[in-house]
Every structure is written in structure tokens, then in C-alpha cells.
Amino acid sequence: MSLRKKIADSPKVNRAIEGLFAAYVRFAFRTSRWTRSGFEEMDACVRRGEPVIFVLWHQRLIMAPYLFDTSLGRICALTSSARAGRLAGQILVRLGFETIPMSSHKRHVALSREVLRRTKEGCSIGIAADGPRGPARISSTVPIVWARMTGCRVFTVAFAEKKVIRLPTWDRQMLPLPFSRGVLMCQEWTDEVPKKPSDEDVEALRQSLEASLDKITDTADSAAGRSSGNSKEQHP
């Protein structure tokens, strides 16, 4: 094993990186001014003990703990079991989330049972619709599958700041800057998901959810004074 891989796989190194990222995100949030809008219905569901499905683009994932009020209820984020996914998951854990690792080796039925178990316990489910590997801002069918399976209401969310740090990742992951101004937004996706949807139904619902995520993300960018050019940003 190479020295680089040994360092990357070191629990001690990973804990240090997780701690630094979590501390930075807390600092950036606490030193900035935020406008929060559209969360009343989602917060009311969670307060009543009704789990929800919370969906965003992977690019805005780092601020998920400030888009879901964990003082009202639990939430589990689906994260990749790969090295980068584990790191991102542990950063979310430090900020109040729980995680459910996804693995290519884990049977879908086992993952489905775990999601059902968590929602029956009242735990909401957080999903990056285009995660964990993209393509960026192209939704998978996973949120549709979970909505059909659990019967939970689906809420799309986004954050934006006028100036952010962009990481050199496949989705140009955004980190908030301190001493800035930003917006946090939420809107329910209200399309009905049939119990037994056809392939055509699933694709139509996937496109509808993708359009809703683009709309709330672009609206957040506009409110923060950002310009993405169009709903599908260019990703290197």
C-alpha cells in the first residue's frame, strides 16, 4: 500500500479533516447573515413526528445540516461508502445528521429495509438527487423510489451565497464563506407517486423532481445575487 493511501485511510487523519471541515462550516454559518424561507410546512411535519424526504443537489450538500432543523427531529443522509463519501458522511454526523452508507456491494433490498426501518422510527431521509458520482444536476430515480416505498412527503431544498468557495470535485461542491449573506430555501414537491408506477411514470416523475430542484436552486442563487447562467451550470 502506498504512503498516500495509508494516509488517506488513516482514521486519525480522517477525524482531523472531518473536524476541520465541520468547524469551518459552523464558523461560516454563524458569522454570516441568512434568510430562511419556505420551511414552515417541512418543519411542521418533522415537529409532528412525520418523517419527510429531503432532497437537494450534491453541490449544496455541505449546508444540509442548516437546511434541516435537527432540533425538531432526526434525519439520516444516504452517503457513499467510498472514501470521499465516508468523509462527507462523518462531517454531516458532526453537524447533527445520521447516515446510511450506500454500497455497490449492498443489496438494494437490504438498503430499502433500512430506509423503511428508519422512517418507521420517525427519522427523515436526506438524499442528494445526483449523488454520489453524478452527472451533476441530473436526478436519479432514488428519491422517487423512496417516496413510493415510504409514502413520505418530499421537500426540495437549496442554499446559496453570492460568493462561495468551489472545490475541484465533479459537481464543483460549494462551501459557504464567513462574514457573508446567503439564503436557505425549501419547497414541497407535490407530484403524486403511484404505488405501482410504470417506467414511463417513473421517468416523468424523475424529470419533474429534477426541474423542481433546478428551480429552487436557481431561485436561491438569484436571491443571493448569484448568476448561474442557466439551470444547468457548466461543470468541468
Buried (B, 14 or more C-beta within 10 A) or exposed (E): EEEEEEEBEEEEEBEEBBEEBBEBBBEBBEEBEBEBEBBEBBBEBBEEEBBBBBBBBBBBBBBBBBBBBBEBBBBBBBBBBBEBBBBBBBBBBBBBBBBBBBEEEEEEEEBBEBBBEBBEEEBBBBBBBBBBEBEBBEBBBBBBBBBBBBEBBBBBBBBBBBEBEEEEBBBBBBBBBEEBBBBBBBBBBEEEBEEEBEEEBBEBBBEBBBEBBBBBBBBBBEBBEBEBEEBBBEEE
